[in-house]
């Protein structure tokens, strides 16, 4: 399971004053994206929009400033996540259940969310890890990127394309749809 589905994300906070970056990697088996952000009345329209929201950095400022170890004071900072290793099979889980505080019950969102047949995840990679193509030209390729030469095993069209070296495409393989309500 780990060899097929495990990827890694770099969770980071970067000081806007001195550029110091505090980060740590976390392993994931699925990227879980909410169909509706807390407090937002609008749902996402596509998987790409959900991933863009998930990997969009946020600014820590005002009462929410971050303490920079290098500056030795609270400063404005950027907080975010980026892919540091992509899995062989990428699973995207649409979080369709929300808690309705007015009824005090979990509810299921039936909003329409589109998805592409091919998904390019290159824009969600950690910017410190540029793409580099290595390995053979057979069906199973070893692709390495980053200064530390982290390996990613990809296959077929899911490998970084020869015609678009900056792409990291996944082909849609399966869709699982939950029927019923939030409770069953």
Backbone as ProteinMPNN parsed JSONL, in Angstrom:
{"seq_chain_A": "XXXXXXXXXXXXXXXXXXXXXXXXXXXXXXXXXXXXXXXXXXXXXXXXXXXXXXXXXXXXXXXXXXXXXXXXXXXXXXXXXXXXXXXXXXXXXXXXXXXXXXXXXXXXXXXXXXXXXXXXXXXXXXXXXXXXXXXXXXXXXXXXXXXXXXXXXXXXXXXXXXXXXXXXXXXXXXXXXXXXXXXX", "coords_chain_A": {"N_chain_A": [[0.837, -1.191, 0.0], [1.889, 1.253, 0.888], [3.98, 1.63, -1.005], [2.52, 2.102, -3.316], [0.59, 4.164, -2.774], [1.639, 6.143, -1.051], [2.71, 9.437, -0.512], [4.585, 12.511, -0.049], [4.38, 15.541, 1.783], [5.576, 18.846, 2.118], [5.311, 20.803, 4.819], [5.345, 24.163, 5.581], [6.611, 27.276, 7.017], [7.454, 30.515, 6.238], [9.515, 33.246, 6.917], [8.797, 36.631, 6.274], [10.512, 38.71, 6.642], [13.3, 37.989, 7.03], [13.547, 35.711, 5.494], [13.918, 33.184, 6.589], [13.099, 29.75, 6.856], [10.953, 27.461, 8.264], [10.291, 24.067, 8.304], [8.642, 20.885, 7.813], [8.303, 17.47, 6.817], [5.48, 15.48, 5.917], [3.909, 12.361, 5.616], [1.443, 11.202, 3.301], [-1.529, 9.463, 2.263], [-3.685, 10.072, 0.808], [-4.937, 13.018, -0.74], [-6.928, 15.22, 0.826], [-9.574, 17.142, 0.013], [-11.725, 19.806, 0.768], [-15.113, 20.164, -0.293], [-16.506, 22.394, 0.237], [-15.257, 25.262, 1.691], [-14.795, 26.151, 5.133], [-17.077, 28.498, 6.275], [-17.376, 29.614, 3.755], [-19.79, 30.281, 1.378], [-19.854, 29.206, -1.178], [-19.261, 26.352, -3.196], [-16.482, 24.342, -4.358], [-15.751, 24.088, -7.858], [-14.337, 22.28, -9.31], [-11.915, 19.572, -9.261], [-9.346, 20.564, -9.655], [-9.63, 23.234, -8.751], [-10.126, 22.726, -6.06], [-7.668, 21.532, -5.309], [-5.979, 23.697, -5.851], [-6.887, 25.486, -3.86], [-6.208, 23.99, -1.587], [-3.384, 23.812, -1.721], [-2.693, 26.474, -1.718], [-0.873, 29.097, -0.316], [-1.027, 30.805, 2.872], [-1.141, 34.0, 4.465], [0.404, 34.953, 7.412], [-0.287, 37.363, 9.626], [-0.693, 40.492, 11.468], [-2.604, 39.945, 14.35], [-2.061, 37.316, 14.121], [0.621, 36.759, 13.698], [3.814, 35.134, 13.177], [6.342, 33.609, 15.212], [9.6, 34.164, 14.542], [12.501, 32.297, 14.618], [15.018, 33.14, 13.826], [14.886, 35.963, 13.552], [14.065, 36.528, 16.096], [11.612, 37.512, 16.991], [8.064, 38.283, 16.639], [6.736, 38.06, 13.401], [5.477, 38.913, 10.086], [4.479, 36.244, 7.996], [4.622, 33.535, 5.593], [2.589, 30.734, 5.213], [2.271, 27.351, 4.293], [1.775, 24.432, 2.173], [3.375, 21.942, 0.173], [3.919, 19.549, -2.419], [6.405, 17.153, -1.872], [7.147, 14.661, -2.573], [5.659, 12.696, -4.937], [3.035, 10.232, -5.076], [2.897, 6.895, -6.533], [0.301, 6.163, -7.303], [-2.097, 8.581, -7.212], [-4.415, 9.593, -4.889], [-7.348, 11.4, -4.556], [-9.451, 12.708, -2.258], [-12.698, 13.769, -1.927], [-14.033, 15.859, 0.364], [-17.083, 15.679, 1.379], [-18.778, 15.98, 3.484], [-20.222, 17.988, 5.97], [-20.632, 19.785, 9.054], [-23.69, 20.907, 10.141], [-24.44, 23.581, 11.938], [-26.857, 24.757, 12.643], [-28.785, 22.747, 12.614], [-27.484, 20.913, 14.058], [-26.348, 18.581, 13.006], [-24.584, 16.244, 10.925], [-24.197, 16.833, 7.475], [-24.544, 15.954, 4.02], [-22.894, 17.143, 1.168], [-24.108, 17.688, -2.0], [-23.079, 18.961, -4.177], [-22.029, 19.694, -7.521], [-18.931, 18.624, -8.776], [-16.349, 18.866, -10.993], [-13.919, 16.872, -12.792], [-10.74, 16.263, -14.282], [-9.64, 14.173, -17.053], [-6.935, 13.903, -17.245], [-4.596, 14.943, -14.916], [-2.444, 17.471, -14.035], [0.012, 17.753, -11.705], [2.279, 19.215, -11.267], [2.452, 21.936, -10.58], [1.975, 21.955, -7.882], [4.195, 21.072, -6.634], [6.965, 21.35, -4.369], [8.674, 24.335, -4.613], [11.385, 24.414, -4.25], [12.283, 22.084, -5.235], [13.098, 21.346, -8.172], [11.979, 19.842, -11.259], [13.524, 16.967, -12.71], [14.339, 14.871, -15.324], [15.142, 11.487, -15.403], [16.478, 8.188, -15.949], [15.274, 5.235, -17.707], [13.696, 4.758, -20.984], [11.561, 3.062, -20.989], [8.392, 1.405, -20.162], [8.163, 1.574, -17.325], [9.453, 4.031, -15.361], [12.067, 5.661, -13.583], [11.852, 8.559, -11.935], [13.507, 11.429, -10.952], [13.668, 14.2, -8.785], [14.653, 17.299, -7.324], [17.18, 18.442, -5.021], [18.237, 16.486, -3.42], [17.884, 14.202, -4.843], [15.515, 12.662, -4.659], [13.573, 9.798, -5.304], [10.909, 8.95, -7.529], [8.587, 6.65, -8.495], [7.054, 6.134, -11.529], [4.648, 5.393, -14.123], [4.103, 4.673, -17.582], [1.949, 7.012, -19.208], [1.681, 8.489, -16.935], [4.159, 9.202, -16.19], [6.618, 11.828, -16.153], [6.148, 13.785, -18.91], [7.781, 13.446, -22.066], [7.392, 15.322, -24.045], [6.468, 17.499, -22.629], [8.338, 18.595, -20.392], [8.023, 19.883, -17.927], [5.72, 18.983, -16.779], [3.684, 16.94, -14.666], [1.863, 14.508, -14.954], [-1.144, 12.765, -14.128], [-3.229, 10.113, -15.029], [-6.736, 9.705, -15.036], [-8.051, 7.048, -13.275], [-9.958, 5.698, -11.684], [-13.177, 6.211, -10.13], [-14.833, 6.63, -7.142], [-17.965, 6.645, -5.745], [-19.878, 7.738, -3.079], [-22.991, 6.713, -1.98], [-26.086, 7.691, -0.474], [-26.606, 9.137, 2.789], [-25.075, 11.501, 5.113], [-24.889, 9.973, 7.365], [-25.09, 7.292, 6.662]], "CA_chain_A": [[0.0, 0.0, 0.0], [2.752, 2.424, 0.976], [4.69, 1.802, -2.268], [1.598, 2.583, -4.346], [-0.228, 5.33, -2.436], [2.26, 7.113, -0.138], [3.43, 10.604, -0.995], [5.063, 13.349, 1.05], [4.136, 16.975, 1.681], [6.41, 19.72, 2.921], [4.546, 21.841, 5.517], [6.36, 25.183, 5.848], [6.328, 28.66, 7.365], [8.609, 31.303, 5.77], [9.558, 34.615, 7.43], [8.817, 37.643, 5.222], [11.548, 39.693, 6.955], [14.663, 37.495, 6.771], [13.509, 34.566, 4.583], [14.086, 31.918, 7.306], [11.998, 28.827, 6.578], [10.798, 26.31, 9.147], [9.457, 23.117, 7.567], [8.726, 19.46, 8.106], [7.591, 16.635, 5.85], [4.481, 14.546, 6.411], [3.475, 11.377, 4.629], [-0.005, 11.127, 3.087], [-2.009, 8.406, 1.38], [-4.701, 10.721, -0.022], [-5.091, 14.452, -0.544], [-8.337, 15.418, 1.183], [-9.949, 18.522, -0.28], [-13.127, 20.089, 1.082], [-15.97, 20.66, -1.366], [-16.856, 23.751, 0.658], [-14.402, 25.765, 2.768], [-15.528, 26.638, 6.302], [-17.472, 29.898, 6.179], [-17.555, 30.028, 2.366], [-21.072, 29.764, 0.891], [-19.697, 28.603, -2.493], [-18.511, 25.104, -3.297], [-15.522, 24.302, -5.463], [-16.366, 23.606, -9.086], [-13.519, 21.239, -9.931], [-10.825, 19.017, -8.462], [-8.229, 21.498, -9.757], [-9.911, 24.353, -7.861], [-9.922, 22.22, -4.709], [-6.222, 21.391, -5.084], [-5.43, 25.058, -5.788], [-7.212, 25.99, -2.523], [-5.463, 23.2, -0.604], [-1.96, 24.134, -1.779], [-2.485, 27.926, -1.698], [-0.304, 29.522, 0.963], [-1.743, 31.873, 3.548], [-0.261, 34.988, 5.094], [0.24, 35.108, 8.848], [0.009, 38.758, 9.922], [-1.52, 41.098, 12.518], [-2.661, 39.149, 15.584], [-1.702, 35.933, 13.779], [2.017, 36.724, 13.27], [4.599, 33.95, 13.527], [7.601, 33.913, 15.889], [10.749, 33.727, 13.749], [13.652, 31.949, 15.457], [16.19, 33.894, 13.388], [14.66, 37.371, 13.883], [13.787, 36.574, 17.543], [10.408, 38.32, 17.232], [6.911, 37.937, 15.81], [6.834, 38.694, 12.081], [4.578, 38.423, 9.053], [5.067, 35.049, 7.394], [3.82, 32.754, 4.645], [2.414, 29.351, 5.672], [1.683, 26.555, 3.228], [2.173, 23.046, 1.951], [3.73, 21.625, -1.205], [4.323, 18.156, -2.601], [7.845, 16.915, -1.947], [7.256, 13.378, -3.272], [4.335, 12.285, -5.395], [2.867, 8.779, -5.036], [2.688, 6.185, -7.798], [-1.123, 6.382, -7.552], [-2.565, 9.715, -6.43], [-5.819, 9.523, -4.48], [-7.92, 12.672, -4.127], [-10.693, 12.44, -1.538], [-13.546, 14.949, -1.833], [-14.683, 15.916, 1.675], [-18.447, 16.113, 1.086], [-19.587, 16.023, 4.694], [-20.01, 19.161, 6.812], [-21.519, 19.832, 10.212], [-24.635, 22.021, 10.084], [-24.611, 24.015, 13.324], [-28.257, 25.117, 12.906], [-29.534, 21.509, 12.902], [-26.58, 20.099, 14.875], [-26.202, 17.278, 12.357], [-23.721, 16.173, 9.746], [-24.941, 16.799, 6.223], [-23.747, 15.624, 2.848], [-22.98, 18.125, 0.092], [-24.295, 17.046, -3.298], [-22.667, 19.918, -5.197], [-21.3, 19.148, -8.664], [-17.497, 18.889, -8.843], [-15.811, 18.238, -12.202], [-12.554, 16.353, -12.68], [-10.167, 16.043, -15.613], [-9.135, 12.827, -17.33], [-5.502, 13.988, -16.95], [-4.354, 15.974, -13.911], [-1.037, 17.861, -13.908], [0.255, 18.184, -10.324], [3.593, 19.861, -11.189], [2.369, 23.246, -9.919], [1.853, 21.767, -6.437], [5.482, 20.612, -6.114], [7.771, 22.3, -3.616], [9.478, 25.109, -5.583], [12.811, 24.135, -4.02], [12.569, 20.783, -5.834], [12.797, 21.39, -9.605], [11.848, 18.551, -11.936], [14.62, 16.484, -13.545], [13.995, 13.567, -15.885], [16.234, 10.526, -15.487], [15.99, 6.818, -16.088], [15.131, 4.659, -19.043], [12.519, 5.174, -21.739], [10.59, 1.971, -21.071], [7.11, 1.687, -19.527], [8.34, 1.973, -15.933], [10.57, 4.949, -15.316], [12.424, 6.258, -12.304], [11.957, 9.991, -12.12], [14.08, 12.062, -9.777], [13.673, 15.647, -8.756], [15.137, 17.815, -6.061], [18.617, 18.448, -4.812], [18.654, 15.254, -2.762], [17.663, 13.081, -5.754], [14.405, 11.823, -4.222], [13.004, 9.014, -6.394], [9.477, 8.736, -7.664], [8.321, 5.674, -9.548], [5.871, 6.466, -12.313], [4.558, 4.477, -15.257], [3.381, 5.089, -18.781], [1.656, 8.429, -19.374], [1.78, 9.181, -15.659], [5.53, 9.69, -16.031], [6.816, 13.17, -16.679], [6.107, 13.65, -20.36], [8.946, 13.88, -22.836], [7.034, 16.511, -24.811], [6.256, 18.589, -21.677], [9.198, 18.201, -19.282], [7.639, 20.504, -16.666], [4.423, 18.449, -16.365], [3.656, 15.717, -13.87], [0.479, 14.14, -15.229], [-1.804, 11.538, -13.686], [-4.433, 9.773, -15.779], [-7.848, 9.258, -14.203], [-8.148, 5.591, -13.313], [-11.202, 5.233, -11.066], [-13.973, 7.125, -9.335], [-15.676, 5.957, -6.148], [-19.003, 7.572, -5.344], [-20.657, 7.335, -1.911], [-24.437, 7.002, -2.071], [-26.702, 7.748, 0.842], [-26.541, 10.379, 3.543], [-23.868, 11.63, 5.922], [-24.886, 8.958, 8.413], [-25.145, 5.905, 6.181]], "C_chain_A": [[0.884, 1.257, 0.0], [3.462, 2.687, -0.348], [3.8, 2.383, -3.361], [0.992, 3.948, -4.03], [0.454, 6.411, -1.603], [2.999, 8.212, -0.887], [3.891, 11.408, 0.201], [4.765, 14.814, 0.728], [5.103, 17.713, 2.589], [5.506, 20.805, 3.495], [5.565, 22.9, 5.939], [5.757, 26.492, 6.338], [7.6, 29.437, 7.021], [8.477, 32.75, 6.253], [9.636, 35.591, 6.257], [9.903, 38.693, 5.453], [12.922, 39.178, 6.535], [14.71, 36.295, 5.817], [13.714, 33.221, 5.257], [12.851, 31.041, 7.084], [12.047, 27.666, 7.562], [9.875, 25.337, 8.427], [9.622, 21.709, 8.114], [7.895, 18.7, 7.077], [6.62, 15.717, 6.563], [4.1, 13.615, 5.281], [1.951, 11.434, 4.508], [-0.322, 9.958, 2.17], [-3.096, 8.932, 0.442], [-4.669, 12.211, 0.281], [-6.58, 14.678, -0.331], [-8.679, 16.887, 0.972], [-11.427, 18.738, 0.022], [-13.874, 20.615, -0.141], [-16.379, 22.101, -1.055], [-15.96, 24.133, 1.826], [-15.266, 26.283, 3.908], [-15.817, 28.132, 6.151], [-17.703, 30.406, 4.771], [-18.877, 29.449, 1.854], [-20.971, 29.034, -0.453], [-18.864, 27.327, -2.418], [-17.469, 25.226, -4.404], [-16.231, 23.744, -6.684], [-15.618, 22.454, -9.719], [-12.472, 20.733, -8.947], [-9.629, 19.971, -8.493], [-8.412, 22.69, -8.819], [-9.704, 23.932, -6.402], [-8.456, 22.06, -4.363], [-5.537, 22.759, -5.009], [-5.678, 25.659, -4.403], [-6.351, 25.302, -1.469], [-3.991, 23.614, -0.55], [-1.669, 25.638, -1.825], [-1.941, 28.304, -0.317], [-1.166, 30.628, 1.564], [-0.737, 32.782, 4.238], [-0.611, 35.085, 6.573], [0.666, 36.53, 9.202], [-0.923, 39.272, 11.024], [-1.443, 40.292, 13.806], [-2.212, 37.71, 15.361], [-0.255, 35.832, 13.292], [2.714, 35.484, 13.824], [5.891, 34.38, 14.208], [8.742, 33.309, 15.085], [11.932, 33.5, 14.684], [14.891, 32.762, 15.091], [16.068, 35.376, 13.764], [14.44, 37.581, 15.385], [12.621, 37.509, 17.87], [9.275, 37.812, 16.34], [6.958, 38.761, 14.526], [5.709, 38.195, 11.178], [5.266, 37.256, 8.365], [4.081, 34.415, 6.415], [3.789, 31.314, 5.144], [1.762, 28.56, 4.558], [2.174, 25.132, 3.208], [2.473, 22.868, 0.475], [4.131, 20.159, -1.275], [5.836, 18.053, -2.658], [8.13, 15.55, -2.563], [5.846, 12.957, -3.654], [4.227, 10.764, -5.339], [2.725, 8.194, -6.439], [1.239, 6.351, -8.243], [-1.594, 7.508, -6.644], [-4.053, 9.567, -6.152], [-6.247, 10.889, -3.99], [-9.281, 12.351, -3.524], [-11.472, 13.741, -1.404], [-14.28, 14.906, -0.493], [-16.069, 16.533, 1.487], [-19.335, 16.209, 2.322], [-19.215, 17.242, 5.528], [-20.964, 19.08, 7.994], [-22.367, 21.085, 10.115], [-24.957, 22.42, 11.522], [-26.06, 24.375, 13.637], [-29.099, 23.889, 13.234], [-28.749, 20.57, 13.81], [-26.47, 18.668, 14.338], [-25.2, 17.381, 11.208], [-24.601, 16.107, 8.512], [-23.978, 16.504, 5.083], [-23.981, 16.686, 1.779], [-23.087, 17.378, -1.24], [-23.877, 17.933, -4.453], [-21.847, 19.226, -6.289], [-19.834, 19.593, -8.626], [-16.959, 18.142, -10.058], [-14.381, 17.774, -11.955], [-12.041, 16.053, -14.078], [-9.77, 14.582, -15.803], [-7.631, 12.761, -17.095], [-5.296, 15.177, -16.023], [-2.861, 16.228, -13.797], [-0.818, 18.417, -12.509], [1.585, 18.911, -10.169], [3.537, 21.187, -10.439], [2.23, 23.154, -8.405], [3.145, 21.254, -5.806], [6.177, 21.728, -5.345], [8.69, 23.012, -4.606], [10.971, 24.899, -5.403], [13.226, 22.814, -4.66], [12.224, 20.799, -7.31], [12.756, 19.992, -10.211], [13.092, 18.233, -12.751], [14.235, 15.1, -14.045], [15.247, 12.71, -15.963], [15.638, 9.166, -15.758], [15.837, 6.416, -17.535], [13.861, 5.156, -19.715], [11.53, 4.032, -21.894], [9.329, 2.347, -20.306], [7.234, 2.132, -18.074], [9.598, 2.803, -15.848], [10.825, 5.394, -13.885], [12.644, 7.734, -12.555], [12.492, 10.589, -10.836], [13.939, 13.559, -9.908], [14.15, 16.078, -7.4], [16.631, 17.664, -5.911], [19.104, 17.16, -4.175], [18.383, 14.02, -3.615], [16.563, 12.141, -5.316], [13.782, 11.114, -5.412], [11.494, 9.005, -6.351], [9.321, 7.695, -8.755], [7.015, 6.034, -10.222], [5.783, 5.457, -13.441], [3.792, 5.132, -16.399], [3.189, 6.583, -18.888], [1.699, 9.193, -18.065], [3.191, 9.674, -15.395], [5.618, 11.107, -16.571], [6.978, 13.057, -18.188], [7.353, 14.163, -21.046], [8.644, 15.174, -23.586], [6.778, 17.72, -23.905], [7.043, 18.268, -20.412], [8.827, 18.828, -17.945], [6.287, 20.015, -16.161], [4.62, 17.19, -15.536], [2.208, 15.226, -13.894], [0.075, 12.799, -14.631], [-3.023, 11.338, -14.569], [-5.488, 9.281, -14.809], [-8.004, 7.753, -14.374], [-9.486, 5.11, -12.774], [-11.863, 6.357, -10.297], [-14.826, 6.285, -8.401], [-16.682, 6.967, -5.648], [-19.797, 6.976, -4.185], [-22.125, 7.677, -2.164], [-24.996, 6.995, -0.661], [-26.527, 9.117, 1.473], [-25.235, 10.447, 4.315], [-23.763, 10.531, 6.972], [-24.846, 7.526, 7.935], [-24.936, 5.825, 4.687]], "O_chain_A": [[0.665, 2.191, -0.772], [3.547, 3.836, -0.781], [4.289, 3.088, -4.244], [0.889, 4.798, -4.914], [-0.099, 7.501, -1.458], [3.806, 7.946, -1.778], [3.622, 11.036, 1.343], [4.877, 15.262, -0.413], [5.408, 17.259, 3.692], [4.989, 21.638, 2.751], [6.554, 22.568, 6.591], [4.582, 26.785, 6.118], [8.692, 29.07, 7.455], [7.454, 33.398, 6.026], [10.445, 35.405, 5.348], [10.189, 39.487, 4.557], [13.631, 39.84, 5.778], [15.79, 35.902, 5.377], [13.691, 32.196, 4.576], [11.717, 31.518, 7.12], [13.06, 26.976, 7.676], [8.794, 25.725, 7.982], [10.604, 21.39, 8.784], [6.917, 19.219, 6.539], [6.89, 15.236, 7.663], [3.982, 14.032, 4.128], [1.253, 11.683, 5.491], [0.527, 9.519, 1.393], [-3.391, 8.322, -0.585], [-4.408, 12.62, 1.412], [-7.395, 14.367, -1.199], [-8.15, 17.765, 1.653], [-12.278, 17.959, -0.407], [-13.34, 21.404, -0.92], [-16.573, 22.916, -1.957], [-15.902, 23.424, 2.831], [-16.357, 26.801, 3.67], [-14.905, 28.929, 5.927], [-18.183, 31.526, 4.598], [-19.063, 28.233, 1.895], [-21.898, 28.319, -0.833], [-17.891, 27.245, -1.669], [-17.561, 26.096, -5.27], [-17.208, 23.006, -6.554], [-16.162, 21.733, -10.555], [-12.181, 21.375, -7.938], [-8.968, 20.166, -7.472], [-7.46, 23.113, -8.164], [-9.167, 24.699, -5.604], [-8.033, 22.405, -3.259], [-4.627, 22.958, -4.204], [-4.78, 26.275, -3.83], [-5.828, 25.954, -0.565], [-3.418, 23.749, 0.532], [-0.51, 26.033, -1.956], [-2.476, 27.889, 0.711], [-1.928, 31.295, 0.864], [0.38, 32.371, 4.55], [-1.771, 35.275, 6.939], [1.844, 36.87, 9.094], [-1.832, 38.563, 11.456], [-0.355, 39.991, 14.296], [-2.006, 36.969, 16.322], [0.072, 34.91, 12.545], [2.269, 34.876, 14.797], [6.478, 35.395, 13.836], [8.842, 32.088, 14.959], [12.318, 34.389, 15.444], [15.724, 33.043, 15.953], [17.032, 35.977, 14.239], [14.611, 38.692, 15.886], [12.634, 38.206, 18.885], [9.491, 37.025, 15.418], [7.182, 39.971, 14.546], [5.068, 37.185, 11.468], [6.482, 37.268, 8.171], [2.887, 34.716, 6.411], [4.83, 30.739, 5.461], [0.808, 29.03, 3.938], [2.891, 24.684, 4.102], [1.902, 23.554, -0.373], [4.627, 19.597, -0.299], [6.482, 18.785, -3.408], [9.243, 15.307, -3.03], [4.955, 12.872, -2.809], [5.226, 10.071, -5.535], [2.466, 8.913, -7.404], [0.97, 6.641, -9.409], [-1.497, 7.394, -5.422], [-4.854, 9.432, -7.077], [-5.603, 11.477, -3.121], [-10.153, 11.794, -4.191], [-10.969, 14.71, -0.835], [-15.071, 13.993, -0.255], [-16.213, 17.755, 1.441], [-20.526, 16.494, 2.204], [-18.035, 17.501, 5.765], [-21.981, 18.389, 7.938], [-21.84, 22.193, 10.017], [-25.653, 21.698, 12.236], [-26.46, 24.306, 14.799], [-30.025, 23.972, 14.04], [-29.274, 19.559, 14.277], [-26.495, 17.694, 15.09], [-25.001, 18.441, 10.614], [-25.62, 15.417, 8.498], [-22.778, 16.765, 5.166], [-25.118, 17.079, 1.517], [-22.246, 16.537, -1.557], [-24.273, 17.691, -5.593], [-21.079, 18.302, -6.02], [-19.535, 20.776, -8.464], [-17.095, 16.921, -10.147], [-13.719, 18.231, -11.023], [-12.801, 15.642, -14.954], [-9.589, 13.847, -14.833], [-7.098, 11.696, -16.783], [-5.761, 16.282, -16.304], [-2.093, 15.314, -13.498], [-1.399, 19.444, -12.156], [1.988, 19.202, -9.043], [4.484, 21.529, -9.73], [2.352, 24.164, -7.712], [3.201, 21.024, -4.598], [5.993, 22.908, -5.642], [9.409, 22.356, -5.36], [11.746, 25.18, -6.317], [14.405, 22.462, -4.631], [11.157, 20.313, -7.687], [13.422, 19.075, -9.729], [13.654, 19.111, -13.406], [13.842, 14.246, -13.251], [16.272, 13.124, -16.506], [14.417, 9.014, -15.793], [16.211, 7.143, -18.455], [13.059, 5.872, -19.116], [10.737, 4.029, -22.835], [9.202, 3.482, -19.847], [6.473, 2.995, -17.635], [10.682, 2.348, -16.213], [9.9, 5.489, -13.078], [13.537, 8.112, -13.313], [11.991, 10.293, -9.752], [14.072, 14.12, -10.996], [14.066, 15.322, -6.431], [17.263, 16.857, -6.592], [20.257, 16.775, -4.363], [18.625, 12.9, -3.165], [16.649, 10.939, -5.566], [13.489, 11.749, -6.425], [10.881, 9.048, -5.284], [9.877, 7.854, -9.842], [5.993, 6.216, -9.561], [6.746, 4.733, -13.694], [2.959, 6.016, -16.199], [4.131, 7.35, -18.69], [1.747, 10.423, -18.074], [3.41, 10.472, -14.483], [4.775, 11.528, -17.362], [7.837, 12.326, -18.68], [7.914, 15.188, -20.657], [9.521, 16.023, -23.749], [6.863, 18.857, -24.369], [6.483, 17.729, -19.457], [9.28, 18.343, -16.908], [5.755, 20.577, -15.204], [5.606, 16.471, -15.695], [1.432, 15.494, -12.976], [0.843, 11.838, -14.63], [-3.768, 12.283, -14.829], [-5.189, 8.536, -13.876], [-8.079, 7.252, -15.496], [-10.09, 4.205, -13.348], [-11.218, 7.315, -9.871], [-15.471, 5.329, -8.834], [-16.301, 8.037, -5.175], [-20.321, 5.866, -4.281], [-22.451, 8.809, -2.522], [-24.437, 6.364, 0.237], [-26.327, 10.119, 0.787], [-24.385, 9.565, 4.192], [-22.664, 10.199, 7.417], [-24.591, 6.622, 8.731], [-24.953, 4.734, 4.119]]}, "name": "protein", "num_of_chains": 1, "seq": "XXXXXXXXXXXXXXXXXXXXXXXXXXXXXXXXXXXXXXXXXXXXXXXXXXXXXXXXXXXXXXXXXXXXXXXXXXXXXXXXXXXXXXXXXXXXXXXXXXXXXXXXXXXXXXXXXXXXXXXXXXXXXXXXXXXXXXXXXXXXXXXXXXXXXXXXXXXXXXXXXXXXXXXXXXXXXXXXXXXXXXXX"}
